[in-house]
Structure formats: structure tokens, C-alpha cells
Amino acid sequence: MVKRIKLRTLFIGGCITLFFLVLVARVFWIQVLQSESWQEKAADQWAHKSVIKAVRGTIEDRNGIVLASDVPAYTVVVDPAVIAELKIGEEVIQGLHDLLNKPVDQLKVLVEAKDDKGNFLKNREVRTEGWKIDQEMKDKVDAFIEKLRKEHDILETGVGTVREQRRYYPKKTLAAHILGYTDRDGIAIAGLEKYFDKQLKGVDGKLYYQSDGKGFKLPDSQDTFQPVVNGSDFKLTIDSTIQYYIEEAMKKAYELYKPKSISVIAADPNTMEILGMANLPTFNPNEFWNSETKPGDFYNHAIMSRFEPGSTFKIVTLAGAVEENLFDPDAYFKSGQIKLKGLRKPIPDINRVGWGEITYLEGVKRSSNVAFVKLGYEMLGKERLLQYITDFGFKDKTGIDLPGEIIGLVNPDPNNVSENATLSYGHGKLLVTPIQQLTAVAAIANGGKLMVPHVVKEITDPNTGKTTVTQPKVVRQVISKESARETGSYLEQVVADLQHGTGRHAYIEGYRVAGKTGTAIKPDGKGGYDRDKVRSSFLGYAPVNDPKIAVYVIIDEPADAAGGGIAAGPVFQEIVSQALPYMGVPKMGDTSDTDSGKKTVKAQATVQRKAPDLTGKTVKAARELLINGGYDFETVGQGATVVSQYPEKGTVLATGQRIYLLTQQGEKQTVPDLRGQSLRDALEILNLLKVGIAVDGEGYVSEQTQGIKNGKPLVTLKLNPINEYGEDIPVTVPSEDAAKE
């Protein structure tokens, strides 16, 4: 018995000793060997982190008008447990459906949500319809909550809102493709928001502190604070008013021509600050998820599309010819078509019969393909032409501060006659972007400087107050200042000639406008061209004598294949005719007062111009005077001196009225080739020459014959209603030549 007690005692003592040894070992294991791990877990228990959200920077236009900013937003939440306890589920579902337009079946899933054990969940967000709603919708939700309280005499309804922040674009679709947008999680998706996301979003601040089990901060808490860095504020070069002018003009054209797309870019050619940029179709960045918005609506064609430019590209050929002293505006050539060695078919003008023997200046005004092939391919030569194309920036990106810019393609086969000849009028192995086109014409306007376009005017760091201003950047001097001025004077004639100029629909009363039209027939994908599908465009600037704005308009596939003069020219005209007065640019003849050193333009009617005195001047001097003054004129005869003029000096000129210079008289008189002229122009010229006239038909001069009647010269004109608008009516062209306007 005693022995059994001793054994039991030893056993119990051994167990206690073993347990104690195990306990000591375990304590040693935890406190010594695993001390760091348990220390970290303990720290996690009392250590907490509080995030201080950085404020995303605002985006303003050049005048301080807010285009994008963070504003308060609210997310609707429901508490299934409370709603189930109050038995108001059906009311909540129907009420939120009526307010948020969220499907009833989806609301039912949220309101009746349970966990794996069958218990109702708490605080479910009503996405996406109730996610980050605005103040107006929040007020409606609050009214619904108050209604539930009163009807059921309760305080807690199971419905509420949580305050958050969201990105807001107060001008809605205005400048949408420039701004881009952020999604509901605040992630930048497109435009400036994406390009400058790092600077705009800033860095969140953090506060680390220690607390007890109930969450109260410990007295000896060792706090660590990382300050918040708010995002930088951006001021753009965009002018909201000019942007509005652009978008309104585009909407009218879009409604009229029902094209695939329209793109417009406007810039100050002296600095290449982008004043406006827009595309249609477009989108509302506040509602980027809208089911009516198609993926293509987000595409910024102004910097992300490339295409054959057509005749707007002739500006480059003209500038090169002027710079090389190859362009003689008074020299004559045979229009209609040109046959080049190595080509099976001739390259035609848009009007295949041409306009007879015309001057190169008239060839520019009529946008003659033949004239530009002779200037670019024959006179400049393929090497020099390609060099000017390169110098004007068509082989490089412009460097604009927007995401997604693509590069143009210029890759003609050096041994292919067609590919090199068609470059001279903007076709063939040549693809450009709208921003490249605008940058090139700006180089003509600003005196020959190719510059980098930009949309950011300045960036301000709100944390330091430092402001960084974007400075204009010149890439290279492409042509001389004198050549740029001369080129602009010829481009002005394209608009000022209201009879023959293809750009006459861009004419603006009281302002000198330079520009060029383009109507590029689109490839059919089979190696040829589809005459029913064109890209119509207008590229120009104003005023010619002191350029303030350059604008490029491109319309992709307008209805009835409307040409650049008819479709795009009026869009340019509407935009610029509003922008120039808004910018304080006076019309010709306006006066201004000086008050405290500031110029204030008086609003008054444009003073009508009178015909200058040209009689007795050399043809060269008269031509320079008229070109510099922005007059439309025609030289009759081959003489070196102006012997008479029409209208006479001092005559008040009607809008766009042409001045005729007579350089021969008496027996030396010759009758110019009038084919392609309007009847009005033909009669004026023939009356000036004092010859007899006979007319057969209506429209434009298609044939002329000269004879004698009663001892007096008689000119008989046969008229036909041929292509009135030059480039505006497509014609069949050889696919290998792509002779399009």
C-alpha cells in the first residue's frame, strides 16, 4: 500500500516536473527564440496607420476657368441586417431603384446579402449606380431616408451615404480629348490626366501611432508622420471661349455632312500654344461609362490619326519653291494634265480640261496639281522636296505634351516616279497627322520657325508655391522670314480670290486670311481609290500681316464627298471670324485708343478699301503692292508696265472684287486664254481690251474663238456649267497617280 502511494507520488511529481520543463521550454521558445516575431505581432495589435488623402491638382484654362477638379461625392450603402430586422426590404429596393435606376434584382441581392453561416451582412455599397453620386442625388437619397424614418417612426433605416471625393469636369464635353478622365477609383485613363498623372495625384500622407485594445491612443505613443504632398495645379494654353467656338462650328458641320469624324486644332503660331483642340464624336468625362458612348469616341484623331493630306500639303511644296527662288507667280504653264517620263498615264488637274495657259499664281489659287508637280517634282526635284518635307517635321513627332501622339510616314521609293511626283500635292507614300499639318503652316505664319506645340502653360506646386512656365521651343528655321512672308501672300490669294480661289469659302470680311484647301480621295483598300469617300480639309491662319491664330479643320467622309472648300472652309471661317475679335484683333480700318498704355479696339464697321493707283507702275511693283495689301488681281497681257487698270484708282471695291491690270494697248493687244473663267470675269477682261463679244450658253468659258467683225476684233465665248468649285467635284483619276485634290 505504502509502495503504491510512493509510486503514485513519483508519477504525479514526474508529470508536474515534465509539464514544468515543457512550460519553461515553451516560454524560452516564445520569449527568446521567437521574440522578434511575437514582438511584430504585438506591435500590429497596438500600432495603427491613418492615411491622409492627397488632393488631386486642378486643371484650368489660360484664363483661370476650372476644367477639372476634385469635388465631394457620396456612395450609397445599405445594411442588410438592419433592413431585415425592420422588415422594410421591399420599400428600400423599390425606393433606390426609382432614385438610382439600378435594376431591382441587383438591389435585392444587396439588400438581402448573407454570409456563409446565413447571417445578414452589414454595409454593402450600391455600385455602380450609387457610387460617388453628386450632391443633387445625395439630397434625393437623404429625402428618401427621412421619409422611411417618418413612416416607420425609426432612427436607423439601414440606408445611408458615405462621403468621398471624385473628379469633376464642370464644362462637360468641352476639351474632353485634351483633358481625358479618371475612372471612379481615381485611376487616370486618358488625356492630360494620364500624361501628367504623377504630378496631378500627389502623394498620400500617413500617420503611424500606438493605441490600446480599445483603440485609444497610448500616452507614450511613438508617432511617425509622413506629410501629404498635394498634386500640382495645371494652367493650360487652351482658351475655353475659343474651344467653345470650335466645338459649336464642328457640331453644325457634323449635323450637315454626317461624317465619320471631324477634328479641329487651333494654335497661336508665334508660340505654338494650343488654343483649342476637339474631335467629333466626343464624350463627357463625367459619364465616361455611358452606354451611348462608343470606344471610338475617346479617340483623339488630332494627334492619333494619320492619312494622305491632299492639297493642304501643297503649302510645303510652295514654301520650298519660294525659298529656292523657283516660284515665279507671273510665269505661265499649261494646265489640265502633265505627262511624266516613266508614267503610263498623265497626272490630271481636278478639272481635266484645265484652264488653259495660266500663271503659277493662278495655279496656286485654283489648286492645280499640274502646277505643283512642276514646282515640286520638276523644279525642286525629289531630293530637295523630300528634304523640305523632312525639315517641316513630317518624319518626326511634334512632341506635343499629350499621350498617344503617332508619327507620320514619308517613304517614297526613290526610283518610283509616281510616288515622288504625287508627294508634291500631298498623296501617295505620305501619311501625316493633323498636329503635324498645323505645326507646318504655323511655321509659314511665324516667319519660318518650326516649333513644338504644347497645351500646358504653367504648373504650380501648391506645397511650395513654385510655378514652372512652359517656354516656346523652336526646333529649326525651315525657311527664311522673307520666304515665309512671300508664301503667305500667295496663300492669301487662295482665299481672297472669290471667283477662282478654292479657299474663298474661308474669306472673312475685314481680315486678311491665308489658307489652303484639301480634298483627298480615300484609298479603297484594293490598290485604288474610292471617289465617293474623301477627307476634306482647310489649313490656314489670320491675319496674314500679323498672325494670331492658325487653324486646321479635317472632315472624314462628309456626305456627297463634299470638298475641302465647301465643307471645311466654312468651319474655319466661323471659328476664326469669332476668335479674332474676341482676341482683340481689329479689322482693317478699325481705330484704337491708348489708355494707360493699353490698346482698346473700338467696335466699328470695316472701312471699305479703294483701288490703289497702279497705272504707270511696273508689273512687278504693282503685283507686290497688291499682294502685300491682300487684293485679288489679274494681269492681262505680257507687258512690263501697267498702262491701265480696272476698276480705276479710288473706286470703292466690293468684297473680294478683283483688280485687272492691263499691260498692253493698241495694235499689240492680245486676248488671254479665258477657258475656265466665269462669264463676269471674261466680260470684264474683254471690255477692258475693247473688243467685241459674243456669248453662247451659260456657266463658265469652255471654248473661245477670235475673229473680225466690221473691222473690229470679235471674241466668241462658248459657256458650259463645268466644275464651278475647282476641287469640290471629284473626278476619275488614274489609281497609280492618285491625282486628287
TIVOVO-730796 format. One record per residue (C-alpha): z, y, x. Coordinates in steps of 0.25 Angstrom, whole numbers, padded with zeros to 4 digits, always signed. Layout:
N
ZYX...
This chain:
741
+0000+0000+0000+0004+0010+0011-0008+0005+0019-0017+0008+0007-0011+0022+0006-0013+0025+0020-0028+0021+0019-0030+0030+0007-0023+0041+0014-0032+0039+0026-0045+0038+0018-0041+0051+0010-0037+0058+0023-0050+0054+0029-0058+0059+0017-0051+0072+0018-0054+0073+0033-0068+0069+0031-0070+0079+0020-0063+0090+0028-0072+0087+0040-0085+0087+0031-0080+0100+0025-0078+0106+0039-0091+0101+0044-0098+0107+0031-0091+0121+0034-0095+0120+0048-0109+0117+0044-0110+0129+0034-0102+0139+0041-0107+0136+0055-0120+0129+0055-0126+0135+0043-0119+0148+0043-0131+0157+0044-0138+0150+0032-0126+0152+0023-0124+0166+0028-0138+0169+0024-0136+0163+0010-0123+0171+0009-0130+0183+0013-0140+0181+0002-0129+0180-0008-0123+0194-0005-0136+0200+0001-0146+0207-0009-0159+0215-0008-0163+0227-0016-0178+0231-0016-0181+0245-0017-0196+0246-0022-0205+0256-0015-0213+0266-0023-0228+0264-0022-0235+0276-0018-0242+0285-0028-0257+0288-0027-0262+0301-0031-0276+0308-0031-0279+0320-0022-0272+0330-0032-0259+0322-0033-0263+0315-0046-0256+0302-0047-0266+0290-0047-0256+0278-0045-0240+0278-0044-0229+0269-0048-0222+0271-0061-0211+0264-0069-0215+0251-0076-0208+0241-0085-0208+0226-0086-0204+0220-0100-0195+0208-0099-0189+0198-0109-0176+0190-0109-0179+0177-0116-0164+0173-0116-0160+0186-0124-0172+0185-0133-0169+0171-0137-0155+0174-0139-0159+0186-0149-0170+0177-0155-0180+0189-0154-0191+0182-0147-0202+0183-0157-0199+0198-0158-0199+0200-0143-0212+0192-0142-0219+0200-0153-0214+0214-0148-0218+0212-0134-0231+0206-0138-0234+0219-0146-0230+0228-0135-0236+0221-0123-0247+0214-0129-0242+0201-0122-0246+0188-0129-0235+0182-0138-0236+0168-0132-0233+0174-0118-0222+0183-0123-0216+0170-0130-0215+0163-0116-0208+0174-0110-0198+0177-0121-0195+0162-0123-0195+0159-0108-0185+0148-0103-0181+0141-0090-0181+0126-0087-0168+0124-0094-0172+0130-0107-0165+0143-0105-0171+0156-0109-0175+0165-0097-0172+0180-0094-0180+0192-0091-0195+0188-0092-0205+0199-0088-0216+0201-0099-0228+0200-0090-0239+0206-0089-0239+0214-0101-0225+0219-0100-0225+0220-0085-0224+0234-0079-0227+0241-0092-0227+0257-0093-0217+0266-0099-0224+0267-0112-0224+0252-0114-0210+0251-0110-0206+0261-0121-0212+0252-0131-0205+0239-0125-0192+0247-0126-0194+0251-0140-0196+0236-0144-0183+0233-0137-0176+0243-0145-0182+0238-0157-0177+0224-0154-0163+0230-0152-0162+0237-0165-0168+0226-0173-0159+0215-0168-0147+0224-0164-0147+0219-0150-0146+0226-0136-0153+0215-0128-0167+0211-0133-0172+0203-0121-0183+0213-0119-0183+0223-0108-0191+0231-0097-0189+0231-0082-0193+0244-0074-0203+0242-0063-0214+0250-0056-0229+0249-0058-0241+0256-0052-0247+0266-0062-0261+0273-0061-0260+0285-0070-0275+0288-0070-0278+0274-0075-0293+0271-0071-0295+0283-0062-0298+0280-0048-0294+0265-0051-0303+0259-0040-0297+0269-0030-0282+0266-0033-0283+0251-0036-0270+0246-0042-0257+0238-0040-0254+0226-0049-0241+0224-0057-0234+0218-0045-0237+0231-0037-0247+0224-0029-0259+0233-0025-0272+0227-0029-0284+0237-0026-0288+0251-0022-0279+0261-0015-0267+0253-0020-0271+0241-0012-0277+0248+0000-0264+0256+0003-0254+0247-0004-0245+0246+0009-0243+0261+0009-0242+0263-0006-0232+0252-0009-0222+0256+0002-0210+0246+0006-0199+0242-0003-0185+0246+0001-0174+0235+0002-0159+0236+0001-0150+0224+0006-0136+0223+0002-0124+0213+0000-0117+0210-0013-0106+0201-0019-0109+0189-0028-0109+0199-0040-0120+0208-0033-0110+0219-0029-0113+0225-0016-0103+0222-0005-0095+0233+0001-0099+0229+0015-0113+0226+0011-0123+0228+0023-0134+0235+0016-0148+0235+0022-0158+0245+0016-0173+0246+0019-0178+0259+0013-0190+0259+0003-0203+0264+0008-0211+0270-0004-0226+0269-0004-0235+0281+0001-0241+0290-0009-0257+0292-0008-0265+0304-0012-0280+0301-0014-0292+0309-0012-0296+0305-0026-0297+0317-0036-0293+0312-0050-0301+0322-0056-0314+0319-0049-0310+0304-0051-0310+0307-0066-0324+0314-0065-0329+0302-0058-0324+0291-0068-0328+0299-0080-0342+0301-0075-0342+0286-0072-0338+0282-0086-0349+0289-0092-0359+0283-0083-0353+0269-0085-0354+0271-0100-0368+0276-0099-0374+0266-0090-0365+0253-0091-0366+0250-0076-0359+0239-0069-0351+0249-0061-0350+0264-0057-0344+0269-0044-0342+0283-0040-0335+0289-0028-0333+0304-0025-0328+0310-0012-0327+0323-0004-0338+0321+0006-0331+0330+0016-0319+0321+0017-0323+0308+0010-0311+0309+0001-0314+0301-0011-0313+0310-0023-0315+0299-0033-0320+0284-0034-0322+0276-0046-0329+0263-0052-0332+0259-0066-0328+0249-0071-0314+0252-0067-0299+0248-0071-0286+0254-0074-0276+0251-0063-0264+0251-0073-0271+0240-0080-0278+0232-0070-0275+0219-0077-0282+0224-0090-0291+0213-0095-0303+0222-0097-0303+0225-0082-0313+0217-0075-0311+0213-0060-0323+0221-0056-0317+0234-0062-0308+0234-0050-0319+0234-0040-0321+0247-0032-0336+0248-0031-0335+0261-0024-0331+0254-0011-0333+0239-0014-0347+0238-0019-0360+0239-0010-0374+0240-0015-0388+0245-0012-0386+0260-0014-0400+0264-0017-0405+0279-0015-0392+0285-0013-0393+0279+0001-0405+0287+0004-0395+0298+0007-0393+0291+0021-0408+0290+0024-0410+0305+0020-0398+0309+0029-0403+0301+0041-0417+0306+0039-0412+0321+0039-0403+0318+0051-0414+0313+0059-0423+0325+0055-0433+0316+0048-0432+0321+0034-0442+0332+0030-0440+0336+0016-0453+0342+0015-0461+0331+0021-0470+0322+0011-0471+0307+0009-0478+0299-0001-0468+0293-0011-0470+0281-0020-0469+0269-0010-0469+0266+0004-0475+0254+0011-0467+0250+0024-0473+0240+0034-0466+0227+0032-0464+0228+0017-0473+0221+0007-0471+0232-0004-0469+0247-0003-0456+0253-0006-0457+0262-0018-0450+0274-0024-0443+0272-0037-0456+0279-0043-0466+0270-0037-0477+0280-0038-0469+0290-0031-0470+0305-0031-0482+0307-0022-0481+0315-0009-0467+0321-0010-0457+0327+0000-0446+0319+0006-0436+0329-0001-0442+0325-0014-0442+0310-0010-0427+0312-0008-0425+0319-0021-0434+0308-0028-0426+0297-0020-0439+0292-0015-0438+0278-0008-0450+0281+0000-0445+0294+0006-0432+0287+0010-0440+0275+0016-0448+0284+0024-0436+0292+0028-0427+0281+0031-0436+0269+0036-0448+0276+0042-0441+0289+0047-0427+0286+0051-0431+0271+0054-0422+0259+0051-0413+0261+0063-0409+0275+0060-0408+0273+0045-0398+0261+0048-0390+0270+0057-0389+0281+0047-0384+0271+0037-0374+0266+0046-0370+0280+0050-0368+0283+0035-0358+0272+0035-0365+0261+0027-0361+0250+0036-0346+0253+0036-0335+0254+0026-0332+0269+0023-0317+0266+0026-0312+0271+0012-0297+0269+0010-0299+0259-0002-0299+0244-0001-0311+0235-0003-0322+0244+0003-0334+0236+0008-0345+0239+0018-0359+0242+0015-0370+0233+0020-0382+0238+0028-0390+0227+0034-0405+0228+0034-0414+0219+0042-0420+0227+0054-0433+0220+0052-0434+0221+0037-0442+0234+0033-0437+0233+0018-0423+0233+0021-0423+0245+0031-0432+0253+0022-0424+0251+0010-0412+0256+0017-0417+0270+0017-0416+0271+0002-0403+0262+0000-0408+0248-0003-0410+0234+0004-0400+0230+0014-0390+0241+0011-0377+0240+0003-0367+0252+0002-0354+0255-0005-0352+0267-0013-0342+0273-0004-0352+0272+0008-0362+0279+0000-0352+0291-0004-0348+0292+0011-0362+0293+0016-0366+0304+0006-0353+0311+0009-0358+0311+0024-0370+0319+0019-0361+0329+0011-0351+0331+0022-0361+0334+0034-0364+0321+0039-0350+0315+0041-0347+0300+0037-0333+0300+0032-0322+0290+0028-0320+0290+0013-0305+0290+0008-0297+0290-0004-0283+0293+0002-0280+0307+0004-0266+0306+0009-0254+0297+0010-0239+0301+0009-0228+0293+0013-0216+0296+0003-0206+0291+0013-0209+0300+0024-0217+0311+0017-0229+0309+0027-0243+0311+0022-0255+0305+0028-0268+0313+0025-0282+0305+0026-0291+0313+0035-0306+0313+0033-0313+0304+0042-0327+0305+0048-0334+0293+0052-0346+0299+0059-0356+0310+0058-0368+0304+0051-0378+0315+0051-0377+0330+0055-0371+0340+0046-0385+0347+0045-0392+0334+0041-0381+0331+0030-0383+0345+0024-0398+0343+0024-0397+0329+0018-0388+0335+0007-0398+0345+0004-0409+0335+0001-0399+0326-0007-0396+0339-0015-0411+0339-0019-0410+0325-0025-0400+0332-0035-0406+0346-0036-0420+0342-0040-0418+0340-0055-0432+0335-0056-0434+0325-0045-0421+0323-0039-0415+0309-0042-0401+0315-0042-0404+0326-0052-0394+0320-0062-0383+0323-0052-0386+0338-0052-0374+0347-0054-0377+0361-0059-0371+0371-0049-0368+0361-0038-0377+0356-0026-0377+0341-0027-0383+0331-0017-0385+0317-0020-0394+0304-0021-0396+0294-0032-0398+0279-0031-0403+0268-0040-0402+0255-0033-0409+0243-0040-0399+0231-0038-0403+0218-0031-0405+0207-0041-0399+0196-0032-0413+0189-0030-0418+0198-0019-0424+0208-0028-0419+0220-0037-0415+0221-0052-0421+0234-0057-0412+0234-0069-0400+0235-0060-0397+0247-0052-0386+0255-0045-0387+0269-0048-0380+0280-0039-0379+0294-0035-0373+0299-0022-0371+0314-0019-0362+0326-0016-0360+0340-0020-0360+0352-0017-0371+0350-0007-0367+0363+0001-0352+0359+0001-0350+0345-0003-0337+0342-0010-0340+0328-0017-0348+0316-0015-0350+0306-0026-0357+0292-0027-0360+0286-0040-0365+0272-0042-0368+0265-0055-0371+0250-0054-0381+0245-0064-0382+0256-0074-0389+0253-0087-0404+0255-0087-0404+0255-0072-0401+0270-0072-0404+0276-0059-0394+0284-0050-0400+0298-0054-0398+0295-0069-0385+0286-0069-0377+0290-0056-0381+0305-0055-0375+0310-0067-0362+0303-0064-0362+0311-0050-0365+0323-0058-0354+0322-0068-0343+0319-0057-0348+0330-0047-0350+0341-0057-0336+0339-0061-0330+0337-0048-0335+0349-0040-0330+0360-0050-0317+0352-0050-0316+0353-0035-0319+0368-0035-0333+0367-0030-0340+0379-0036-0354+0378-0042-0365+0386-0035-0364+0401-0039-0349+0400-0042-0340+0410-0036-0326+0409-0031-0314+0417-0029-0304+0417-0018-0289+0417-0022-0279+0416-0011-0289+0409-0002-0293+0398-0013-0306+0397-0019-0307+0396-0034-0320+0393-0041-0324+0401-0053-0330+0393-0065-0343+0399-0068-0357+0395-0071-0366+0391-0059-0375+0403-0055-0390+0399-0057-0398+0399-0044-0410+0406-0042-0423+0402-0034-0422+0408-0020-0433+0415-0013-0441+0405-0005-0455+0412-0004-0459+0414+0010-0449+0405+0016-0453+0393+0024-0453+0380+0016-0442+0375+0026-0433+0387+0024-0435+0386+0008-0432+0372+0008-0419+0373+0016-0415+0385+0007-0418+0377-0006-0411+0364-0001-0399+0371+0004-0398+0378-0009-0399+0365-0017-0412+0369-0024-0422+0359-0029-0436+0363-0024-0450+0358-0021-0460+0362-0011-0475+0364-0015-0485+0364-0004-0486+0361+0011-0484+0376+0016-0473+0380+0025-0469+0393+0017-0465+0395+0003-0475+0404-0003-0470+0404-0018-0459+0397-0026-0455+0393-0040-0446+0397-0046-0447+0411-0040-0436+0417-0032-0424+0422-0040-0427+0412-0052-0415+0406-0058-0416+0391-0056-0413+0381-0067-0404+0370-0064-0411+0361-0053-0424+0369-0054-0434+0367-0043-0440+0377-0034-0454+0375-0029-0459+0381-0016-0474+0384-0015-0479+0383+0000-0494+0385-0002-0503+0395-0010-0517+0398-0014-0528+0388-0009-0518+0380-0001-0511+0376-0013-0509+0361-0015-0503+0353-0026-0492+0343-0023-0491+0329-0028-0483+0331-0041-0482+0316-0045-0468+0313-0050-0465+0327-0053-0461+0332-0067-0471+0340-0075-0462+0352-0074-0461+0351-0059-0476+0349-0058-0479+0361-0067-0470+0370-0059-0477+0366-0046-0491+0367-0051-0488+0381-0057-0483+0385-0044-0496+0381-0038-0504+0388-0049-0513+0376-0052-0518+0371-0066-0510+0360-0072-0514+0349-0082-0504+0339-0087-0506+0325-0093-0494+0317-0098-0479+0319-0098-0468+0316-0088-0470+0316-0073-0482+0318-0064-0489+0305-0061-0502+0310-0057-0509+0323-0053-0523+0327-0051-0529+0340-0045-0542+0347-0049-0548+0360-0052-0549+0367-0066-0556+0380-0068-0555+0382-0053-0540+0381-0053-0532+0369-0047-0528+0359-0058-0517+0349-0057-0517+0338-0068-0503+0331-0069-0502+0317-0076-0488+0314-0081-0480+0301-0083-0466+0299-0087-0463+0292-0074-0449+0290-0067-0442+0303-0070-0430+0300-0063-0435+0294-0050-0425+0284-0046-0420+0281-0060-0430+0272-0065-0430+0259-0057-0444+0253-0053-0448+0240-0048-0447+0239-0033-0450+0228-0022-0438+0220-0020-0440+0219-0005-0440+0234-0004-0429+0237-0015-0435+0251-0017-0425+0256-0027-0419+0270-0029
